Amino acid sequence: MERFDLVVIGAGAAGITAARTAADLGARVALADRGPLGGLCVNRGCIPKKALVAAGRAHRQTRESVTFGTLATGVRLDWEAVQRRQRQVVESQRPEAADLERRGIRVAIGTARFSDPHIVEVDGMPLGAERFVIAAGSEPVIPEVPGRELLITSDQLLFLPSFPASLTFIGGGAVASELAGAYADLGSRVTVLARDAEILPGIDADVARMLRKRMEARGVSFRLQTSVTGLSPDPAGVRIDFDSAGMANRMISSQVCAAVGRRFHPRSIGAARIGLDMGRLGLRTTPHLATSVPHIYAAGDAAGNRQLTPVAAHEGRVAAINALRGDVERADEAVIPQVIFTSPEVGAVGLSYAEAPAHSIQAAVARHDAHGASNSVATGEGADY
């Protein structure tokens, strides 16, 4: 059996950063992943999503190009070309095992599960280590509603074999907002069914409202304070029954996407076998990212904190350092920025105004209305905030 100072499970942003950090510290490190390398962000998340958002923006701007003096007649969508470019972008960003091996990282491709607190088996091949970092990512949450088997997730929506004439999202968070805007720009009839009083929970409500109004102007329909009660097959796709503002409603959509969040699934690594405790969205961890098993650390979505790629990379570095050197660093995510890739984009860093009082902060608010700003007028993108 091969033995290492550190074995990292998962080769997304958190896992690859952890493995590289450990190698830079001189540790003998192995990285296990079922493949392809790159994790959620590269293969089924932010990278193909950004490519799709860019394709949507280009399509919309081409349709509207007459206002800039370019006459583009007969504009049509080539969905196969959109998908082909997405795959090319993904492949260009995917890490290569050979590059990691050259840095001294042993790469093991296969399903990794604990058979012992100090042994991970990758498709039956044992890897032993004194320390571990779990960075095995997350899976979409599927709402518990009748007919849930008719739902697709964002993982599937990014690579649909055919373009949907209509598309409905259950959920009003960042992923739903980003993909709703992209598909609307590409020509789909898009509806967002959101549970809360406004989209983008956690973002200042006035910013979320501004974005929603901009998306509505481009054809996206929103139903707020809405809960889905059931799904059933329909010749045109999926029938959706939902309650909105206390009234029962029904609609038909070609596809229905569940976009209510993601959660780490401990079964994927055999967590129960070694006594790992779960938190709300991921493993229960300390501020140093240690789990309930002292020699095992977690990072990224597996750690159950903010599900952002920059957070995952930060946690991967911290987890590797603490696993090898003791708990010398805390995972401080307070000033890691977030960008929501809608049109226009939304950026945030630090606490929101609503969160400040819980931290004994009396926040002052500054607003700048960019309506009429020269760049907004010149680009035709309208008033930014």
N, C-alpha and C positions, 0 to 999 in steps of 0.2 A: 504493500500500500504506500502510495506517495504521501509524504507529510510536508506541511507548510506552516509558516508562521501565521498566515492569514488566508482564509478562503472567503471569497466574496460571491454571493449568490445573486445573480442578476446583472445584466450588462447594459443597463440604461445609463442615464446621466449620473445617477448616484453610484451605481456599481462600478462603472468605468473610472469615475473620479476616485473612488475608494481604492481600486486596484492600482491606479497610477500613483496615488499618494503613497501607498504602502511600498511599491517598488522603489520610489524615490527615497524612501526612508531606509532602504537596504533590506527590506523583508523579502522572504521567499513567499510569493503570493500566487494563488490560483483564482481564476475567474470562471464561474460556471453559469451557463445560460442555455436555455433551450433553443435559442436562435430564432430569427436572425439577430445579430448583434445590433445594439442601438436602443433597444427597449421601446417603450411606448412612444416617446417623443419622436424618434426618428421614423419608426415604422408605421404607427397607427395614430399619431397625435400631432404635435405642433408642426412638424416638417411638412407632411402632406397637406395638413390644414392650411398652412400659409400659402402653399402652392395653389390650393383651390381658391382661397380668398383672392389671390393675385389674378387668377384666371377669371373669376367673377368680375373683378374691378375692370379688367381689360375689356371684357365683353360689354359691360355697361357703358364704359367710356367710348367704345367703338360705336355703339348704337346712338350715343348722344354727340358724336363727333361733328355733326353738321353745325352745331353752335360755335365750333372752333374753326369752321371753314373747310373741313374735310368731309367730302361726300362719300360715305360708305354705304352703298346700296346692297340689298340682299344679304344683310348680316345674318348668319346662322351659327348655331352651336355645333361644333364637332366634339362630341363627348369622348369619343375614343382618343382624340388628340389631347384633350384635357387630362385624361387618365394616364396616357403615355408619358406626358410631361411630369405628372406627379410621381410616377414610378422612377423616372430618370432623376428627379430631384432627391427622392428618398435614397436611391442607390448611391448618389454622389456624397451623401452625408453619413452613410452607414460605416461604422468603424470596421477596420480589417483585422482579423485575428492575427495575421502575420505581423502587423505593426505593433500590436500588443505583445506578442511573443518576443519581438526584438527589444522591447523594454524590460524583459525578464519576467513577464506575466504568463503563467501557464494557463492556456485557454482550454476549457472542457465544454464541448457542446452536447447538450442533452438535458433531460429533466433532473433537477437536483432536489433530493429529499434527505432529511436527517434520518439516519438509522441509529445514531448514538449522539449524545451531546457534543462529541468531538469528531464525528465522522459524517460526511455528506456523501451520498452515493449519487453519481451522475450516470443515469441509465445503467446502474449496477456497478459502475467503477467507483471504488471508495477513494475519497480524498480526506486525509486526516489533518487536523489543525488545532493549535492552541486557542486561536481566536477566530471569530466569524463576523462578517457584516452581511446582514440580510438586506438586499435591495431589489427584491423580486417584483416590484411594481404593483399594479392594481388592475381590477377588472370593473367594467361598468356595472352599476346597480340597476337592476330591472325592477320596476314598480310591481307590487303585489296587487295586480288588478286582473279581473277575468279576461282571458284572451291575451295574456302577456306574451304568449309564444308568437304572436303576430308582430311584436316589436322588433325593430333593428336598433343597433347601438351606433354611436359615433365611429367605432372601429370599422363597422361595415359601411356606414354612410360615406366615408371618405373614398371608397372604392366600389361604388355601385356599378353593376354591369350595364345598367341602362338608366338614362336620366329620368327622374320622376317628374311627371306633369304637375303633381302637387305633393307637398311635404309638410308634415305636422311634427312639431317638437313637443314632447312632454318635459317641461323644465324651462326655466328662464335664466340660467346662469351663463357663464362665459362661453362654454362650448356651444350651447344652443344659440346664443346671440351671434357668435362668429359664423357658424355654419348656416344659420338662417339668412344672414346677410349675403353670404357667398352664393347660396342656391337661388335666392331671389334675384341677385344680379345676373345669374346665368339663365333666368327665365322661368323658374319654377314658381308656382303659387304657394307661398309659405305662410304657415300659421304657427304661432307660439302659444302654448297653453301653460301659463305660469301660475304657480300656487300662491305666490306672495303678491303684495300690493304694488310692487314694482319689480322690474327685471334687475338682474345683477345684484343680488344680496351681498352686502359687504362693501359695495361701492357707494359713495355718497349719492343719495337719492336724486338730487338735482342733476347730477351728471348722467345717471342712469335714465332719467326721464328725457333729457336732451337727446341721448342716443336713440331711445325708443321712438321719439318723434321723427328723427331723421330716417330711421328704418321704415317707419310707417309711410313716410313720403315716398319711399322707393318701393312700396308695395307689400311689405311684411305686415300681416295682421297679428295683433296681440289680444289674447284674452287673459286678463289678470284675475287673481283670486279665484282660480279655476282648479278643479280636481277632476281627473278622469275616473269614471266609474266602470267602464267596460269597453272591450274591443271585440269586434266580430268580423268575419270575412265578408267581403262585398265584391261583386263583379268588377268594380272600379278600383279595388284595393282593400282598404280597411275602414270599417265603420267605427267611429269613435263616439261614445256616449260620455258626456261630461256635465258637471254642474258648474255654472259660472254666475257669480253674484246671486246665488240662491235659486237659480232657475236651471231646469234640465234642458240640455241641448244635445244635438247630434250633428255630425258632419262626416263626410267621406274624404279620404286622402289616399293617394297612391302608396305612400310609405309613411310610417309613424316611427319616429326616432325617440328612444328613451335617453334623455340627457339630464338625469337627476343626480349625477355624481358618480364617483368611483370609490372602491373599497378594496383594501388588501385582503386576499383570501388565504388564511393560514394553512388550509388543506394542501395548497400547492407545494409546500415545502416540508410537510409532516410536522408542523409546529406542535401539535398536541402531544406527539410522541416524546418530546423533550421538555414539556412543561412551559412553553412560551405563553404568556398572557396577552390577551387582546385588549385594545382600547376601542374607541368609537369607530375609527376608520382604518386603523392599522394596529401594529403591535404596541403594547404599552411600553413607553420609553421614558427615561430620565432626561433632564436637560443636557446630559452628556451623550444621549442616544443609546445608553445601555438598556437592554431589555430585562425581563424578569429572570433570565439566565445570565449570570454575571459576565461570562466570557463571550457573550453574543450581543452584537450591536445591530442597530437597524438604521436605514437611511432612505430618503425619498418617500414615495407613497407607502412603503411598508412601515415607515415610522409614524404614519398617521397624522402628519402635520400639514402645512399648506402644500397643495398639490401643484407645484410649479417647478419647471425644469431648473431655474436658477437655485431654488431652495434645495432640490435634490442634489445638485452638484455640491453646494455648500455642505449639506449634511454628509455626503459621501466622504468629503475631505475630513470633516470633524470626526466621523465615526471611525475612519481608518486610524487617525492619529490617536484617538482615545483607546481603541482596541489594542494598539501596540505599545503605547507609552503610559497608559493609565489615564484617568479622567482629568486631562489638563486643559481641555477646551469645552466651552458650552456652545450649543447651536443657537446663535443669535440671528433670528430671521427678521428683526424689527425693521431693518432698512434695505431689505432685498426688494427690488422693484418688481412690479407686475405690469404686463402689457396685455390688453385684450385686443385681438386682431380683428376688430370690426372695422367698418368704414363710417365715420372716422375711428381711429384707434382710441382706446382709453388707457391712460397710464396712471398708476398709483404707487405710492411708496409710503411706508410708515402707517400710523394709525389713521383710520377714518375719523371724521368729526363725531360720528355716533359712538365710536369706541373710546374716544379720549376720556370721558368722565370716569370710566371704570379704572383708569390709570391715574386718577386724581389730577387730570390735566384740564385746565380751562382753555379751550382752543379758540384762537381768533381765526376768523374766516376772511380770506381775500378772494374776490371773484374778478375775472377779467372777461368781458364779453367781446369776442373777436368778430362779431357781426360787422361786416363792412371792411374788415382788415384787407389790405391789398392782396395778400396771398390767397385768401379765401375767394375774393372776387376773380382774380386772375386764373386760378385753377378750376373755377366753377364748382368747387366742392361745398360751397355754402358757408354758413356761419359755424365756426368752431367755438369752443367754450374755453 
